[in-house]
Amino acid sequence: MELCSISGLKGNVSVPGDKSISHRCIMFGSIARGITEIHNFLEGEDCLATIRCFRALGIQIDQEGSLVTVHGRGLHGLTAPSQVLDVGNSGTTTRLISGILTGQPFDSKISGDESLNSRPMKRIIDPLTQMGANISSILRNGCAPLYITPGHLHGIHYTSPVASAQVKSCLLLAGLYAEGETSVTEPCLSRNHTELMLREFGADIRSSHALDGTEATASIRPCRELFGQKISVPGDISSAAYFIAAGLIVPDSEILIENVGINPTRSGLLKVCEDMGGDISLVNERTEGGEKIADILVRTSSLHGTTVGGDIIPSLIDEIPVIAVMAAVAQGTTVIKDAAELKVKETDRIETVTDNLKAMGCDVTPTDDGMVIKGGAPLKGASIHTLLDHRIAMAFSIAALVAEGKTKILDSKCIDVSYPGFYDTFEHLL
């Protein structure tokens, strides 16, 4: 994909359904009793991998575009797969389905593509083993492929060294099949879609967090059944982030992004934009199915540098690439820290972001847990090496809109992982 600078992005857009919530709808609907009807499901490759896995586990799932119907068979209704469960590039699918599979009376194997099979799984293997699960890394390197055989699960209180919604969700789902209570304490609250949605499905789940935000605990007890639900998936704020950034940095722009989920555990980007001087406001705020939703209005702004770190990082970890792009355009220095988790995403995003910003002429220095960006100098068109990372491809597509000359996004097809039709959406704003 080749892009060049533009101005005057104006209009209203909607973004695809939230990726995290779409995954969970399929999983929870599959182990619930009865029908789960999902509207605005994200038709990205990662979420389609979740559908494939649960079909392989005996669940009937009907899909007509973004409308998905899951015919749930209850907590104990899954059947043994006849083949390896292929999770593609989806870390969410891998970690969450592992929690469910440890409670099943059959063997299963999970594997993905080369990138997925290099990502760390020891973070779920260790606590699941403490719960009595039989789960192992087939290559004994702490990564997928994973092999799971029947175990006898018991509840534990696990203190996680990192705030990770995937680790937390994995253990809570295993806790549905364990004896006694399972609790997970994090250093700060990670995204809480699992807790909110499991409660809607009828799970016995509780959440608490310290008033100073230093730690948060989620606890679950086994229940007899979960029950199918009707769910409307809000727009994904991680997808909206690119249009928020474009509205702020492309000259003479005003964009309204409609029906976006603004769950406080996901919306740290909004605070960063405000801290950078962005003209951004929420319109038509409401709550549906326990999730906060709003329309987001953004206008071209003169941004300035800021510091991004601490407890806000889990709420914007996926948005850091596009935050770095905004920082490159902003006047002054932006420091991104406490984000070592970037190293174990689809790529080492500290490396891929800094390498591509340097290619565009930005003064950026990588650090062990983030980067220091000295913004304000004009960006120049370049060839962007995405390394098949969808968020790198989208973030630098936004950078291309304000860069001098042409920018070529290599392997831009990877965007289909989370946002099929990403480039088409821009046509509504031209």
N, C-alpha and C positions, 0 to 999 in steps of 0.2 A: 504494500500500500504506500503510495506517495502522497504527501500532503504539503501544503504551503500556508503562509500566513493569511489570515482573513480578519474582518472586523464586522461588527454589527450583528452578533447572534441575538435573535429576538424571538420570543414565542413561548408556548407551553409544551412540555414534553412529559411523558410517563416513562419510567424505567421498568425493566422486568422484575418479577417477584423476587423477594429476598432469598438468597441462596441458602443461608443457614436454616431458615424456616422451611423452605421447600424440602430439603433433605429430611428434616424431622417429621414433617407431615407424612411422608411415605413410610418412614420407619415406625412411627407410633401408630399410624393407621393400620399397618400390617399386623401388629401384635395386639391391636384392640379388637373387641368383638363388634361386628357390624360394619356398616358403610362409613367411610370417611370421604367426603367430597371436598376437593381442593380446587379453589379458583385462583387464577393468576400464578400458577405454578411456573417456576423458572425452567424453561426448556434448554438449559445449558448442559454441556457434556457431563459435568460432575453429577448433577442431579439425575440425569438419565442413567448414569451408572448405578445410582441407588435403586432406581426402578428395576433395572436388569437383575441386580442382586436379589431383590425380594421376590421377583418372579421366579428366579432359580430356586428360591426357598419355598415355593408352592403357593404364593399369593397371587390372586387374580388382580391385575391392575389395568384399568382401561384409561386410555389417554386420547383426548381430542384437543390437540393444541395445548393451551394452558389450563384446560379443565381435566382434572385427573380424578378418577374414582378408584379407591382402594377397598377391596372386599376383605376386610380383616377377619382373621380366624382365631383371635384371642391370644393370650400370652403363651399358650402351649400348642399353637396351631401350625407352627412352621414345620417343614419337612426337609429331610436331608437333601442337599444339592447333589446332582449327578456329576458335577464338574467343579473346577476351581472357580470361586467367586471373583470375577474380574471387576475391580474398583476403578480401573482406568488411572486417572491422575488425581483422584479425590481422596485427600487426607481425611476429610470429615466422614465420608462413607467408611473408610477403613477403621478409624478409631471408634466410631459410634456403633457400627455393626458388630465389632469385636465384643463389646459389652453385652449385647444381646445374645450372641452366639455362645458365649461361655455358659449360659444358662440352659442350653439345649441338650437333648439326649442323643445327639449324633455328632459325627466328626465333620469338620469343615476346613477348607483352605482358602486363604485370601491372598490375592496378588494383584499388582497393578503394572503400570508402565515403568520404564527405567527410572524416571524421576521419582515416582511414588515409592518405588522399592529402595530408594536411597534415603528416604526420610525417616527420622527417629521414631521407633515404636516401643522402645524400652520404657518410655514414660507411661505407657499403658500396660505393658507386659508385667512390670514389677508389681504395681498395686493390684492388678487382677490376680496375679499369683498369690499375693497375700490374702486375697479373698477365697482362695481354694480353687481357682481356675487352672485348667491345664492348657496353657497357651505358650507357644514357643516360636522363635524365629527360625525358620527352616535352614537358613544359611548361617545361623548362629552369629549374626552381626548386628542384632538389635533392630533389624528392619524387616519389612515384608520381603518375601512371602511369609505368612503366618499360618500356623497349624493349631487348630483348637479341637480338643476332645472333651467329652463330658467330665465335669468335675462336681464337687459338692461345695456350693458357695455359701459363705457366711459373711455377715456384715462386718465392716471395719470402719474405723475413723482414720481417714487418710489426710495427711497434711501435704498438700502439693507444693513443691518448691517454686512453681511458676503458676501464674494466673492463666489457665488454659480451659476454654469452654469445651474443647474436644476431650481432654482428659476427664474433666468433671462429668461431662455427659456420659462418657463411656462407663464410668464407675456407677453412676446413678442408674443407668439402664441395667447393668449387672445386678445392682441392688434390688431390682424388681424380682429377681429369681433367687435371692439370698435369704438365709435365715437371719432374722433380726434386722437391725437398722444399719444402713450404710450412710456415712457422712463424709463430705469432702470439704476441707478448709483450704482456702486460697489466700495468698498474701494480699490480694485485693480482688474485687468482684469482676469476673470475666462475664462475657455476654451470657444472658440468663434465659435465652429462648427455651431451653430444655425445661427449666423449672416452671416457666409460665405455661408452656403447652402441655406438659405432663399433668399439671393441675387441672387444666381444662378437660383432659381425657379421663380424669378421675383418680389419679395416683395420690397416694398418701405422702406428700412431699412438703417440706418446710424449708424456709430460707431465713438467714439472719446475717447481719453484718455490723461490724463495729462502727460506732458513731464517727470515729475519726477516719474511717475508710481503710484502716490498716489490714483488715482481714474480713473474709466472708465465708459462711458455711452453708452448704445445702445438704439436707438429710432426706432419705427416702426409706420407707418400709414396704415390704412386699404387699401386694393387694390381690384380690381374687380375680379381678378383671379390669381392663381399660375399656372405654366405650368410644365408638366411632364419632367423629365430629364433622361439622361443616366449617371449613376454614377459608377465609379470603386472605391470601398472602399479600402483605404490604410491599410496596416497591423497595428494592434493596438500596440502602443508603451507600453501600460500597460502590454500586453502579451509579447512583446519583452523584457521587463525589466528583466524577469527571466533568459533569455538566455544571456543578457548583464551581469547580476550578475554572472552567472555560468562561463562565459568566463573570467571574471576578477579574480575569487577566486579559481576556480578548477585548480590545477597545470597543466602546459604544455598544455594549451588550446588556440585555435584561432578559433573564430566563426564569420561568416558573416551572419547577419540577414537582409534579403532582403525586399525591398519595404515597409519600415516602415514610417508611418506618423510622421513627426517631427514638427507639428504645434507648434509655440513658446509658446502657452498657455498650452501645454501638455508636453513639452520636458525638464522640469526642472531636470529630472533624469540625463540627459546627462551632465549638468553642475556639479551636485553633484559628478558624477563619476570622472569628470576631477579634481574637487576640492580634491578628495580623492587620486589623483595620478593615476587614471586608464588610461590604454593605450586604448583609444577609438577614432575612427575617422569616419567621414561621407564620403561616396563614392556615386557617381552618383546622386547628389542632383538635384531635379527638382520640378516643381509645376504642379499639375493636379487638375482641378476643384476648384481652390482657396486654396488647401491644399498642404503644403510642404511635400515632400517625399524624402527619401534617403535610401541607404544601410548602415548598421552600422557594423563596423569592431571592434572587441574587442579581446584583448590578455591578458593572465595571467599577473597580476600586483601586486606589493607590495603596498597595500592600507594603508592610514593613516586616522586618525580621522579628523572630520570637524564639522562645525556648520551648521545646516539646519533650516532655519526659515525665517520669514518675507514674502515679496511679492512672493517668489518662491513657497511657500507652495501650493497654488491652482493649480499650474502646475505639481505637483507630489503627490498629496494627496493619490492617489490609489497605488503609488509605495513605500510609507513609510514602509510597512512591509518588503519588500525585501531590501530597503536601510538599515533597522535595521539589517538584516542578514549580509550584507556587513560590517556594522560597527562592528559587533561582531567579524568578522575575521580580521579587520584592526587593525593596531597598534595605540594605543592611545585612546583618548576619543572623542566620537561623541555626540553632543547635538542636539536633535530634539525638536523644540519649535514652538509656534504659530500654533499648529495643533490640537486644541481642537475638530475640526470637525471629527477627528478619532473616537470620542466617539459615533457618531450617524451613523456609517456605518453598514454593515451587522452584525457586532459585535462591542463592544467597543474595537477598535483595539489597543488602548494604553494598555489595560488590557491583551488582547489575545496575543499580541506580547511579552510583558514583561514576562508573565507567561511562555510562551513556550521557550523563550530565557533562562530564569532561569532554566527550566527543562533540557536544554542542557549544563548548567554549565557556562553561561555567567553572568558577573557582570553588571546588568542593573537595573536602578531605574526609576519607572514611575513618571511623573510629571502631573500637571493639564492639560498641553497642549502639552505633548510629552513624551520624555524619555531621560535619560542620559545613554550611553552605554560605558563601559570601555572594549575595545576590545583587541584581541591578544592572549587570553588564548584559548587552544584547546577546540573545541566544542565536546560534547559527545552525542552519540545516545540516543534518548528518545522517548516516546510516545507523539505525538503532538496532542493536542486537538484543532481541527479546529473550533468547534462550528458551523459547516456547513458554514464557511466563505471561499469562493473560493480563495481569495487572501492570506489568512493565510496558506491554504493548499499548494499553489504553492510556496510561499516564503520559507516555512520550508522544502519543497522538495529540494530546492537549498541548504539550510543549511545542509541537510542530506548528500549531496555530498562531504562535507569536514569534517564531524563529525566522531569521532572514534566509531566504532561499528555500530549496526543497528538502524535505525530510523523508527518508524511506524507512518504513517500519518493516523489518524483516520478519518473516514467519507470522504475519498478523492474523492468520487463521486461528491461532491459539486463543484469540478472544472468545471464540465460541464456547470455551469452557464455562464462562459465566455470563456472557452478554452477546448472544447471537443478534445480529442486526445493529450492533453498536454504531457503525458508520452510517447506517440508514437513518438513525435517529437524528443525526446532525442535519440531515436534509430538511427537517421540519423547522430548523432555526435559521436557515440561510435566506 
